Structure formats: structure tokens, C-alpha cells
């Protein structure tokens, strides 16, 4: 019996890859373990998006080399991006598998461990690592946007939309296995289908098809702001399945910085989009991501972004100091911002957001939210709930609630919000 241990780092797209890798080892001679000291084979699936992710990957690899009885395989985005450098700096790793070798990974790994019964990676064959009531569903791979700060097109390649029939087959299989909520994953979801040359289903066609499958909830993540159409918004407004949750990373609200970032759209067009969403769906939840200290960003640009945040009032917001990444256009841009200034601007944004978040949360007091029960804190005697208000990636706040009766994870519950904190909501089951 060969015991397999796997460490998955990075985003939901990487997690899906890890779930496909696990499904390669479903024969009777394999078992999985969470204890690396018990593993015969350890696989580390790395992220290489920004410098902190690379650092985490290296630390994890070195940690796994402390288990000499296990053969160590390292794969993922970091390997794709820095293969030769990693081979030289980490000779303890005997097998590296970059993304381009995924189609023959079963053969490579089989030869490495002396086995011929490993299955190929297959998007329709995954061992879910998420709770049984939830799963991610990838609809495309790669990206065509080429934002100047982003290495994804160089790591994952150009946009490649999955055939709609394959996506729906996977969605039906997930629903059959008890999944109630799915989150659609793509670097640029609203660009889905733009790369098809013949038959052209687009995002609206896909959303309507998923609506027909009657999941409890379908959530969209990482929407590029200038690709959301009025038709799509109108459909989401009337949908019983698509969550009224809009995760739209804007990165900056300064036209100057947006141009330097090679982002389409302007502060004005983004403002119109968010006003349109709120006009159609006043209860809609808005989430965004920003980058502080982008090369060329000035104090005036920072002030513009702060004013925009005051105007739009996002429910959830994350901000990251600019990370200078080799191979991206932003790496060589002039007027790089000092680290201390990046952090100062980031803290200014997050200080404002803490105020906005608390004020937005106060408006939720008295509201009844329905969602999936996601856990129970024995010490605090409180359950947690995921409604349309908070996404499954632990970036948003939490909804905690009390219940006189026991509830199981994955049950649907209604909770009346009774109080709030800066990021979290408190309530009681009704």
C-alpha cells in the first residue's frame, strides 16, 4: 500500500488541480494520509504568483524534505515559472512536474515510483477536498488580459474556455454527489467563450444552463469590471440560484494607475457599473481587491482611490502592497514606490475600509439571512453560516449564530442578524 500525502498552496484553481492529482491515485494499492511522517509519496502543489507565495512554497518544500522516507514531488505554478532555478537551489527534490507536463503526469510519476496503474489527470475525476456540500467549478484556464502586474498569462497561458458540455457534465456530477453550492473559477469568468471560433456559448448561456440544474447557490468570483453586460446583470437579478455577490477586483480607482496597469476601463465606467448593480439589486454584496504602491502611483492617485471607496462603499475589500515580479511589464516600470510608502497607503485604505465595513454591517442588523451551515465552535457554542453575503475562501467576514437545536454542516438555516463587528455578523437561528 502506497500512502500519498499532498500539500496544496495558492488559489482555488490550484486546489482543483490538486483534487485532480489526488484522483490519479484511486487504485486499490493507494491510500491518502494527512501525516507526512506516514507518507510514502509527498506532492507539493505550489503557487508562484507573487513573492510571498514563492516564499511559502520554498518553506513548504524544505519542510517536506524533513521526511526522508517519502519520495518528494513538486509541481504547480512556481515550478512552471522557475523550473531551472528551483532544480539548482533545491537538489533535495528528485522530481519536478511543471504545468506543461500535466497531460503526461501519470506517466512521469509512474516511472518515478515504479507504478503503471496511475490514472491521467481528468477534470471530470476529482477527489474533493472541500466540504461535501460545496465545490469549485473551473470554467476556463489562462488569461488574455495581460495586466502589467500579473504573471498568470505567462504561467497558465492564454484563455482556454472549457467546452460547455464538459462544464455541465461536471456540474451534474457534483450535484449528484450532494454538492449544494458551487463557485465558478476562472481568471476572467465573464470572458468565457470569447476564444471559441465556431459555436460560441458565452457566460450568459452558461449561467442559464447552470440555473437549470437547480443548485442551492452558484457564486461568481473574480469578475473583470468592463466585461459584465447589462443582460448578465438582468439575468442575475431574477435568478433564484446565482448569488447576488459581485467580486470585482478594481486594483485602483485612479485612471493614471489603471493605465499603467494596462487595465481597461476608467474610474467613471467602474462607478457606473457599481451604481447599476446597486440600482438593480440594492441588497447585492460588493467585494473588491486593490494594489497599493504600484509603480508611478502618486499621492493624488491614492486620494482618488480613497474617494472612490467612500463613494462605492464595498462590503468586503482586500488590499495588497505591490509585489515586483520578474517577467511582468510592471517589473521594469520607472518610479517604483518605496516599501514604507506602499505599506502606508495600504494601511490608509484598510483603515477606511474598516470604517466602511462596520457601517455596512450595521445596516444588516435586523436582516434575515439564509445560507449553509459551515461549522460549529464548541468553545463559543456558536455555528457559522455562509449566505450570499460571504464567499467560501475565508477572505470575507463570518456570520456566527446561536441555535437551541443541533444543526449539521451543510444544512440550510435562516438567521436573524442581531449585532455586528467590523468584519463579522452575529445572529440567532429563526
N, C-alpha and C positions, 0 to 999 in steps of 0.2 A: 504494500500500500504506500503510495507516494502522497505525502501531505504537502498541500500548496498553501502558502501564505502570500497575500497581496496587499500592498500599500498604495492607495490611490491619492494622488495630490492634485490640486488645481480645481478646475471648474466642472460644471455638470457635464460638459461634452467629454471631458477626460473620464469622468465617472462612468459614462455609458461605454466608453472603450474598455474600462476595467471590467464592467459587467460582461462584455462580450469575451474578454480574455478568460474570465472565470469559466464561462460556458464551454471553452475549449477542453476543459478537464472534467467532463461529466461521465467518463467511463467508470467501470467498477473498480479500477485499480487506483482511483484518486479520491482524496478527501481534503477538506479545507480546514485550516486552523487559524485562529487569531493570535496564537502564541508563536512568535518567531523561533523560540528555542526548540519547538516541536516540529518545525517545518523542514522538509527535505528540499524544497524549492521555494525561494522568495522572489517575488516580482515586484519591483517598484515602478509605478507608472507616474512619470514626472511631469511637472509643468515648467515651462521655460519662458513665460510671458514677460515677466519683469524681474528685476534684480532680486527682490525678496523671495520670489518663487524659486529662482535658481539656488539661492542660499538654502532654502528649506529642502530642496531636492538633494543637494550635496550632503547636508546634515543627515538626512534620512538614509541616504546610501551608505554613508560611513557608519551609521548606527546599525544597519543591517549586516555590515561586514563583520560585526562582532559575533556573528553566529556561524562559526566555521563549518558546522555540519550541514549547512544548507547551501545549495548552489544558488548564486545570485544573478538575476536577470534584471536589467534596467531598460525601460522603454519610455515612450511618450514624447512630448513636445521638446523638452530640454535635449533629449538625445537627437531628435531630428535636427535641431538647430546648432548643436555644439558637439557633434559626434567625435570628431578627431581630437578636439581639445580634451574631452572627457576621457577618451581612451588613454591619453598620455598622463593625465593628472590622477586618474583612479584605476590603476592597473589591477586592483583587487577584484574588479568586476570582470568576469570572464565572457559575458555575452551582453551586447548592446543591440537593441532592436529599434531602429528609427521608424517613424510613421510610414515611410515609403515601403517598408518591408512587411507591413501588416498583412497583405494578401497571402504571403507565404510564411507567416509567423509560426504556424503549426508545424511546418517542415523544419524551420530553423531551430525551434525549441525542441522538437522531437529528436533531431540529431544531437542536440546538446545534452539531453538527458537519456538518450538511448531508448526512445519510445517511438512507436509508429501508430499509436492509437489516439493522437491528439486531433481534435476537430478544427477545421478552419474557423477564423473569426466570421461571424454571421450576425448582421443586425437584427435578424429575427430570432436569434438564440442568445438570450441574456440571462444571467443569474442576478436578479435584482438585489441590490444592497440597500435599497430604500425600504421604508416600512411597507407592508403588503398592500396598504390602501393607496399608495402614491408611487408614481414613476415619472421619470423624464422621458420625453419622446423627441428624438432628433429628427428634424425635417430637412436639414441641409448641412453641408460641410463647407469650410473655407469662406472667403470673403472677397468682394471686388472693390471695396471702398477705398483701401489704401490710405487710411488716416495716417498722418505723418508720424504719429507716436506709436503706432501699432505694428507688431511683427506678425500678426496672425496670417496675413496673405502669404508671407514668406515661410511660415511654419506649416500651415494647413492647406495652402494653395488657394486657387481661385474658387469662386462659388460653384458648388455642385449640388443642385437640388435632388433630393431623393424622389423616385417615382411615386406619385400619389397613391397608386395601388399598394405599394410596399409599405408606405406610412400607415395606411388604413388597415392593412393586414396586421401590422404590429399593434396598432391601437386596439383592434378587436381581440387580439390575443391577450393584451394587458387587461382589458375589461373582463374577459373570460376568467382570468386568474384573480379577480376580485379587486383590481385597482379602481378606485373611485375618482381620483384626481390625477390629471396629467399636466405637466408643464412642458410646453413646446420649446425646444432648444435649438438655437441656430446663432451664428454670429450676427446675422442680419435677417430676422424672420420675415419681415414684410417684403424682402427681395425674393422670397420663394418663387420659383418657377421662371424667373427672368432669364435663366440660362437655357431653358428648353427651346429647341429650334423648331419642332413640329407641333405636336399637341401641347397646348400651353395652359394647364391649370395654374391659377395663381393663388395667392393667400386667401382671397375671399372664397374661392371654390373649395379650398382645403378646410377653412373654418366651417363652412356649411356642411361639408361631409362629416367632420368631427362632431358637429352639433347633432347630427342624425344618429350618432352612436349612443347618445344619452349618458355620457359621463356625468358624475355629480358636478365636476368643475374642470374646465380647461383654462390654463393660465398661459399668457404670453409673456416672454421675458426678452429684454434687450432690444427694444424697438428703435430703429433709426428714425429720427423725428420727421424727415421730409418724405418718407415713403408711406405714411399712413393716410389712406384715402378716405374721403367722405363716405363712400359706400361701405367700407370696412367698419367705420365708426358707427354708422347707422345699423349695421347688422349686429355689432356687439351690443349696442343699446337695447335691442329687442331680444337678444339671445338669453336663453334660460341656462346655458352651460358656460359660455365664455365669461370669465371673471371680469368685472369692471375694475380692472387693475392695470395700470399703464406704467410699465418700467421703461422709461425713455431716457437713456443717458445723453445729456446735452454737452458734457465736458467743459463748457464755458458758455457765458452769455455775452461775451464781447465779440463783435464782428471781426475785430482785428485778430484776436486769438483764434477764432473759428477758421479764418482764412489761413493762418499759419498752420493750423492742424489739418488742413485740407478737408475740412468738414463742409458739406453742403448745407445750405440754409443760413438764416440770419436770426438775430435776436427777435426781430419783428415777426418773422414767419413762425418761430417757435412759440412766441407769445400768442399768436393767433391760434395755433394748434391747441395749446393748453386751455385757452378760453373756450374753444369749440368743444373740447372734451367735457368741460365742466357745464357748458350750456346743455349738452345732450344728456349728460349723466352727472347731476350735482353730487351724487354720493361717491363718484369714482375716486379711487386712490391713485395718487401720482407718486412715482418714485424716480429718482434720477441719480446720476453719478457725475462727479466733476474731477478735473485735474487741476491742481494748484501749482503755480510756478512754471508754467510752460515757457519755453524759450521765447523771449520777446514780450512776455506779459508785463504790463506796467501797472502802477497803482490805479491809474484811470480804468484799465481793463478790470481790475479787481472790484472797483467801486461799481462798475456797470453790472457785474455778475451779482454782487450783493443786492443791488436794487431790484434786479430781475427775480431773485429768490424771494424777496419781500413781496413782490407782486404776485408771483405764481403760487407760493406757499405749498411746497411739496410736503406730502405726508412723511415720506422716507427719503433720506439723502445720504450718500456716501461720498467722501472726498479723499483723493489720493494725491500725495505730492508727486510731481512729475519724476518719472524714472527714465534716465537716459539709456536707451537700448541700442546697442550696435546693430547695424543693418537697417535701421529705420531712418527716414528722412530727417526726423527731429534731432537725431544724434549730432548732426553737423551744423544745425542752425546756430546763427550767432546770438549773442545776448542771452546766454544761459543764465538762469536765475540761481542765486546762492541758496544753499540748503536752508539756512536760517530764515531766509525770506519766504521760501516755499512753505516751511512749517508755520510761519507766522500767518500767511494768507490762508492756509488750510485751517488753522485754529479760528481765524476770524469767521470763516464760512461755517464751521461746525458750531461755534458759539451762537451765531444767528440761527442756525438750524435747530439747535436745542430749544430755543425760544419758540420758533415756529412750530416745531413738533409738539411741544407741550400745549400750545394754544389750539392746534388742530385736534389733539387728543381730547381736550376739554369739551370740544363740540360733540364728541362721540358719547359722552356721558348721557345715559338715558336711552341710547340706541340699543336695539336688539340685533345681535349678530348671530348668524348661523354658520356653522362650519364643522370641520372634522376634529375630533378629539385626538391630540397628538402625544399626550403623556400625562403622568401624574407625579407630583413631587411629594413623596411620603413625609418629608420633614415639615413642609409648609401646609400639607393637606390641601393642595390646590391642583386642579387639572389645567392643561394648556389646550388652547383652541387655535386652529388655523382657519380663518374665514377669508373672504376675498380681500380683507384688509392687509394680510401679511403673507409673504411668499415663503416657500419651503426651504430657502437657502440660509436661514438664520441671520440674515442681514437686517431685516425689519425687526420691529419690536415684537413682543409676545402678548397674547391675551391669556390671562390667568383667571380661573373662576372656581368657585366652590360648588359642590353638589352634594345633597344629602344621600343620594343613591350612587352606587358604584357604576362607573361607565367604562367601557372598553375603548382602547385606542382604535381609531377608525370609525367609531360611532359618530353619527351626525347629532349635534346638540345646538340648542338655541341658548344664547347667553345675553343677559341684560347687563350693559356696562354701567358700573356704579361709581367708579373712580379711575383716575389715570395718573401716570408718571410721565417723565419726559418722553420715553420711548414705549412704555408698556401700558396696557389697559387691564383693569381689574373688573370682574363681574361675578354674576351668580347665575346658575342654570335656572331656566324657567320651563 
